[in-house]
């Protein structure tokens, strides 16, 4: 089995950047073909590794496009969120420090609950070694969506 197959199986053949399926049979030269992203975040001296692990699966175009620039993990267009936090920054900070972080505001409970559900699902693939739960709490005429790191054993 090749390194690409190992990483693809580990990530369920989904691109860690765009969260879309990756065809394991596509050519590695195709923009939507599979590639191994060997470094997903800057290494942290204190931690020894980053929140996402050493190698992740990405579409060739997603991997190439990010280059040396931190990629932007997009929030879905159908979620009504105000001031959404940059998710890679949130993941790195929660991995290092733990705790809880507000990641968005929503105008109503339904939007906040949908955003919380999406965040838990997305983080299960974005940062598989970072156990988080999402919540939505009312406050100030709006709903705050937060991620909380589960206690590590």
Buried (B, 14 or more C-beta within 10 A) or exposed (E): EEEBEEBBEEBEBBBBBBBEEBEEEBEEEEEBBBBBBEEBBEEEEEEEEBBBBEBBBBBBBBBEBBEEEBBEBEBEEEBBBEEBBBBBEBBBBBBEEBEEBBBBBBEEEEBBBBBBEBBBEBBEBBBBEBBBBBBBEEEEEBBBBBBBBEEEE
